[in-house]
Every structure is written in structure tokens, then in C-alpha cells.
């Protein structure tokens, strides 16, 4: 069932409550905003009614009305949509990290790899960023301090030896 918002001028505006993507990659919120602002542009509702309906200030509604008037629905989308982040790691740098991790530093865990890349190659990335790059490429590493060698359990030089003990029966004659 479709809900409607009825304005003072008896114009019914449909309410969209879901945030599902539509087929043309505009959210229903964008479509609803565009519809309400278009009603204000066409004179069916006032800009004040449109701002109240959208839950934004009058000044913001005025700005969006101008944007919709100039650019239509595309004006409601963020300007950086579809662009690569300026902070993104370049593909060249990513491939360099993967090459070093597969060849020269294949035995190192993520922490040691991050330290070595920083010290010897000038790659200033956090351990977590390097871990994400490696996992995305399907490379898994051992945790810090762990080894692939099994522990044999035998005593070695420097291990503590427990001698003797107390002969008292602490818990009675059980």
C-alpha cells in the first residue's frame, strides 16, 4: 500500500520509506527528493512545504531546488560519485607490495612485512592496509610469533624444571 503526504493545496505526494536501489542506480530517496523539489518548481507546493516534507531547512531546499532546476536528478547525486579516492593506493604500488610479499619476503608475517617495506622500500602503509591488500590477493600469513614448525614438546636448554613439591594432602584423604 502506498502512503501519501497531502499538502495544503491538496496535492498528494507519495512517501518512499525504503532505501532500495532502483534500476538506474538512483536511490528511492533521491527520486523522492527530486519529485518533491519538482513539485515546488512547478508551483504545486511552496518551497517551505517542500523543505518540511524533506526534513531539511528552507535554505537547503532552496539550494537543492536550484540544483534540480539546472541539472535535474543528476544534480542530487554527490559530485565524487564514481570517482576513485585521492587517498587510494595506486595499482602500481599494490602490485609492488604483492610482488615483494610473494618473492623476497614470503616467510614474513604482516607486521614484519609492513616494517620491512617501510624501512627498506619507503612504503609508508599500516600493517592493516598491507594485510587487506594481501588477503584480497589470496595471500595468508602466519600470526606474529607463530611458525609452521611443529612443537616437539621436549625439554631444551633454558627451560624451567619443577622439582619436588609439598607432600601435604591439601584436600583431605580423597
BELGI-V600710 format. One record per pair of residues at least 4 apart in sequence whose ideal C-beta (glycine too) atoms are under 7 Angstrom apart, sorted by the first residue. I is the first residue (numbers start at 1). J is the second residue. D is the distance in Angstrom with one decimal. If there is no record, write none. Layout:
BEGIN
i=I j=J d=D
i=I j=J d=D
END
This chain:
BEGIN
i=2 j=14 d=5.5
i=3 j=15 d=4.3
i=4 j=12 d=4.2
i=4 j=13 d=6.4
i=4 j=14 d=5.7
i=4 j=15 d=6.6
i=5 j=13 d=4.6
i=5 j=15 d=5.8
i=5 j=53 d=6.0
i=6 j=10 d=6.4
i=6 j=12 d=5.3
i=7 j=11 d=4.8
i=7 j=13 d=6.8
i=7 j=45 d=4.8
i=7 j=49 d=5.3
i=8 j=49 d=6.7
i=9 j=44 d=6.5
i=9 j=45 d=6.4
i=11 j=39 d=6.7
i=11 j=44 d=4.8
i=11 j=45 d=6.0
i=13 j=35 d=7.0
i=13 j=36 d=6.1
i=13 j=39 d=6.5
i=13 j=53 d=6.6
i=16 j=28 d=4.4
i=16 j=29 d=6.9
i=16 j=31 d=6.9
i=16 j=32 d=4.3
i=18 j=28 d=5.9
i=19 j=27 d=5.9
i=19 j=28 d=6.6
i=19 j=29 d=6.1
i=20 j=28 d=6.0
i=21 j=25 d=6.3
i=21 j=27 d=6.1
i=22 j=26 d=5.6
i=22 j=28 d=6.3
i=22 j=31 d=6.6
i=26 j=30 d=4.5
i=26 j=31 d=5.7
i=26 j=73 d=6.2
i=28 j=32 d=6.0
i=29 j=33 d=6.3
i=30 j=34 d=6.2
i=30 j=73 d=6.7
i=30 j=76 d=4.9
i=30 j=77 d=6.7
i=31 j=35 d=6.2
i=32 j=36 d=6.4
i=33 j=37 d=6.1
i=33 j=54 d=6.1
i=33 j=64 d=7.0
i=33 j=76 d=5.7
i=34 j=38 d=5.9
i=34 j=68 d=6.1
i=34 j=73 d=4.8
i=34 j=76 d=5.9
i=35 j=39 d=6.6
i=36 j=40 d=6.8
i=36 j=50 d=5.0
i=36 j=53 d=5.3
i=36 j=54 d=5.7
i=37 j=41 d=6.4
i=37 j=50 d=6.1
i=37 j=64 d=5.7
i=37 j=65 d=5.3
i=37 j=68 d=4.6
i=38 j=42 d=6.2
i=38 j=68 d=6.6
i=39 j=44 d=4.4
i=39 j=45 d=4.9
i=39 j=50 d=6.8
i=40 j=45 d=5.5
i=40 j=46 d=6.9
i=40 j=47 d=5.1
i=40 j=50 d=4.1
i=40 j=65 d=5.8
i=41 j=65 d=6.2
i=41 j=68 d=6.7
i=41 j=69 d=5.9
i=45 j=49 d=4.3
i=45 j=50 d=5.6
i=47 j=51 d=6.3
i=47 j=58 d=6.7
i=47 j=61 d=5.5
i=47 j=62 d=6.2
i=47 j=65 d=6.3
i=48 j=52 d=6.5
i=48 j=58 d=6.0
i=49 j=53 d=6.1
i=50 j=54 d=6.2
i=50 j=61 d=5.4
i=51 j=56 d=5.5
i=51 j=57 d=6.3
i=51 j=58 d=4.8
i=51 j=61 d=3.6
i=54 j=61 d=6.5
i=56 j=60 d=4.2
i=56 j=61 d=5.6
i=57 j=61 d=6.9
i=58 j=62 d=6.3
i=59 j=63 d=6.6
i=60 j=64 d=6.3
i=61 j=65 d=6.1
i=62 j=66 d=6.8
i=63 j=67 d=6.5
i=64 j=68 d=6.1
i=65 j=69 d=6.2
i=66 j=70 d=6.4
i=67 j=71 d=5.9
i=67 j=75 d=3.8
i=67 j=76 d=6.9
i=68 j=72 d=6.4
i=68 j=75 d=5.7
i=68 j=76 d=6.8
i=70 j=75 d=6.2
i=71 j=75 d=3.1
i=77 j=81 d=5.1
i=84 j=88 d=5.3
i=89 j=93 d=5.2
i=89 j=94 d=5.4
i=90 j=94 d=6.9
i=91 j=95 d=6.2
i=92 j=96 d=6.4
i=93 j=97 d=6.5
i=94 j=98 d=6.5
i=94 j=133 d=5.8
i=95 j=99 d=6.2
i=96 j=100 d=6.5
i=97 j=101 d=6.1
i=97 j=117 d=6.8
i=97 j=123 d=6.6
i=97 j=130 d=6.4
i=97 j=133 d=5.6
i=98 j=102 d=6.2
i=98 j=133 d=6.8
i=98 j=137 d=5.3
i=99 j=103 d=6.1
i=100 j=104 d=5.3
i=100 j=105 d=5.5
i=100 j=117 d=6.8
i=101 j=105 d=5.7
i=101 j=106 d=6.9
i=101 j=113 d=6.1
i=101 j=134 d=5.9
i=101 j=139 d=6.0
i=102 j=106 d=6.0
i=102 j=139 d=7.0
i=105 j=113 d=5.3
i=105 j=116 d=6.0
i=108 j=112 d=4.2
i=108 j=113 d=4.5
i=108 j=116 d=6.5
i=109 j=113 d=6.8
i=109 j=141 d=4.7
i=109 j=142 d=5.3
i=109 j=143 d=6.5
i=109 j=144 d=5.1
i=110 j=114 d=6.3
i=110 j=127 d=5.3
i=110 j=130 d=5.9
i=110 j=131 d=4.6
i=110 j=134 d=6.9
i=110 j=141 d=5.2
i=111 j=115 d=6.6
i=111 j=127 d=5.2
i=111 j=144 d=5.0
i=112 j=116 d=6.1
i=113 j=117 d=6.2
i=113 j=130 d=6.1
i=114 j=118 d=6.3
i=114 j=125 d=6.7
i=114 j=126 d=6.8
i=114 j=127 d=4.2
i=114 j=130 d=4.9
i=115 j=119 d=6.1
i=116 j=120 d=5.6
i=117 j=121 d=5.0
i=117 j=123 d=4.1
i=117 j=130 d=7.0
i=118 j=123 d=6.3
i=118 j=124 d=6.0
i=125 j=129 d=4.4
i=125 j=130 d=5.5
i=127 j=131 d=6.1
i=128 j=132 d=6.5
i=129 j=133 d=6.6
i=130 j=134 d=6.3
i=131 j=135 d=6.1
i=132 j=136 d=6.2
i=133 j=137 d=6.7
i=134 j=139 d=4.2
i=134 j=141 d=6.7
i=142 j=146 d=4.6
i=142 j=147 d=6.9
i=142 j=148 d=6.8
i=155 j=159 d=5.1
i=169 j=173 d=6.5
END
